[in-house]
């Protein structure tokens, strides 16, 4: 059994000070919040690198605004997705809970939809085809997912199911004190690093329009569907189908199906266009 590293979720404690005779307590800086900053910084740096390549649709001057739009999509979409996909009952009881983001609760699928909407707005603003913008943007996302899952691990949330494997560990905040899969690290490895490396390689050469974005849907969907078998389902939801499949898996299946269909159509269209060009040259 592995030992959980005792990491304080508070990265920086700003403390309490007396100002003009009044005591002022500054908010602590948590690792989870810093991980969001690390993710956006990594996306910004990688975006500048990708914008310098000859087959990209964006210029380096676009990257800063792209990251801003993406960040807004992640935060707003992620919160809305968690509320509507995972805790709709709480929203009906207290609609204002949607806006109390400091109480926690973010969803990848909601964040993905939020980013998609933000990219549509930004593509219209800079007059770029939205599919080209998506192809540029999606290889930037996995590093953010990596840092986010590390933040989950440090914060001892979204842990795995009980296991007898040697890789299991006991999370100190777990009231049941069970030996569990460190599923946050599984997600960081597959949805983060592995997805980043595969997309970075795949997008390093010109691909059919929409193929890179669709490949993200397929790969993330497959990784997430697999890891959900090791991740503890949300306590207030449990399993959705046959006491086997979770809410995360049900939300992920459409990603795999739609992504696979888009890849098929993208390559089919490219082959059709190539055939027309060859036929025209042969005349």
MOFEN-V710947 format. One record per pair of residues at least 24 apart in sequence whose ideal C-beta (glycine too) atoms are under 8 Angstrom apart, sorted by the first residue. I is the first residue (numbers start at 1). J is the second residue. D is the distance in whole Angstrom. If there is no record, write none. Layout:
i;j;d
I;J;D
I;J;D
//
This chain:
i;j;d
1;166;6
1;168;6
1;169;6
1;170;7
1;179;6
2;166;7
2;167;6
2;168;7
2;169;4
2;182;7
3;169;7
4;156;8
4;169;5
4;170;6
4;171;6
4;172;6
4;182;8
6;172;7
7;31;7
7;154;5
9;154;6
9;155;5
9;156;7
30;155;7
31;151;6
31;154;5
31;155;7
32;151;4
32;152;7
32;154;7
32;155;5
33;151;8
34;151;8
35;147;4
35;148;6
35;150;6
35;151;4
35;154;8
36;144;8
36;147;7
36;148;7
36;151;8
38;147;5
39;143;6
39;144;3
39;145;8
39;146;8
39;147;4
39;148;6
40;67;6
40;70;8
40;71;6
40;144;7
42;140;8
42;143;4
42;144;7
42;147;7
43;67;6
43;70;7
43;140;4
43;141;7
43;143;6
43;144;6
46;139;7
46;140;5
46;143;7
47;136;8
47;137;8
47;140;5
50;136;6
50;139;7
50;140;8
50;203;8
51;136;8
55;205;8
55;206;5
56;136;6
57;128;6
57;129;7
57;132;4
57;133;7
57;135;7
57;136;6
58;126;8
58;128;7
58;133;7
58;136;5
62;126;6
65;122;7
65;126;8
66;122;6
66;133;8
66;136;8
66;137;7
69;118;4
69;119;7
69;121;7
69;122;4
70;115;5
70;118;6
70;119;7
70;137;7
70;140;8
72;114;8
72;118;6
73;111;7
73;114;4
73;115;4
73;116;7
73;117;6
73;118;3
73;119;7
74;111;5
74;114;6
74;115;6
74;144;8
75;101;7
75;111;8
75;114;8
76;114;5
77;110;5
77;111;5
77;112;7
77;113;5
77;114;2
77;115;6
77;117;7
77;118;8
78;106;4
78;107;6
78;108;7
78;110;5
78;111;4
78;114;6
79;105;7
79;106;6
79;107;8
79;110;7
80;110;5
80;114;7
81;106;8
81;107;3
81;108;8
81;109;5
81;110;1
81;111;6
81;112;8
81;113;7
81;114;7
82;106;5
82;107;4
82;110;6
84;110;7
85;109;6
85;110;6
85;247;7
85;251;6
86;234;6
86;237;7
86;247;6
87;236;7
108;145;8
108;224;8
109;248;8
109;251;5
109;252;8
115;141;8
129;209;7
131;209;5
131;210;4
131;213;7
132;209;6
134;210;7
134;212;8
134;213;4
135;203;7
135;207;7
135;209;7
135;210;7
135;211;7
135;212;4
135;213;5
137;213;8
138;199;6
138;212;6
138;213;5
138;215;8
138;216;4
139;196;7
139;199;4
139;200;6
139;203;5
139;212;7
139;216;8
141;216;7
142;191;7
142;192;5
142;193;7
142;195;4
142;196;4
142;199;6
143;192;7
143;196;6
145;187;8
145;188;8
145;191;5
145;192;5
145;195;7
146;188;5
146;191;8
146;192;3
146;193;6
146;196;7
147;192;8
149;184;5
149;185;7
149;187;4
149;188;4
149;191;7
149;192;6
150;184;7
150;188;5
152;184;4
152;187;8
153;182;7
153;184;4
153;185;6
153;188;7
157;184;8
158;183;7
158;184;6
158;231;7
158;232;8
159;183;6
159;184;7
159;231;8
159;232;6
160;184;8
160;186;7
160;230;5
160;231;5
160;232;6
161;230;6
161;231;7
161;232;5
163;230;8
180;232;7
181;230;4
181;231;7
183;227;6
183;230;5
183;231;4
183;232;7
186;227;5
186;230;6
186;231;8
187;223;8
187;224;8
187;227;5
187;231;8
190;223;4
190;226;7
190;227;6
191;220;6
191;223;5
191;224;6
191;227;7
194;223;7
195;219;5
195;220;6
195;223;6
207;266;8
208;266;4
208;267;6
208;269;7
208;270;4
209;266;6
209;269;8
210;262;5
210;266;5
211;262;8
211;263;6
211;266;4
211;267;7
213;262;8
214;258;8
214;259;4
214;260;8
214;262;4
214;263;5
214;266;7
215;259;7
215;263;6
216;259;7
217;255;4
217;256;7
217;258;6
217;259;3
217;262;7
218;255;7
218;256;6
218;259;4
218;260;6
218;263;7
220;252;8
220;255;7
221;252;5
221;253;7
221;255;4
221;256;4
221;259;6
222;256;6
224;248;6
224;249;8
224;252;5
225;249;5
225;252;5
225;253;7
225;256;7
228;252;8
//
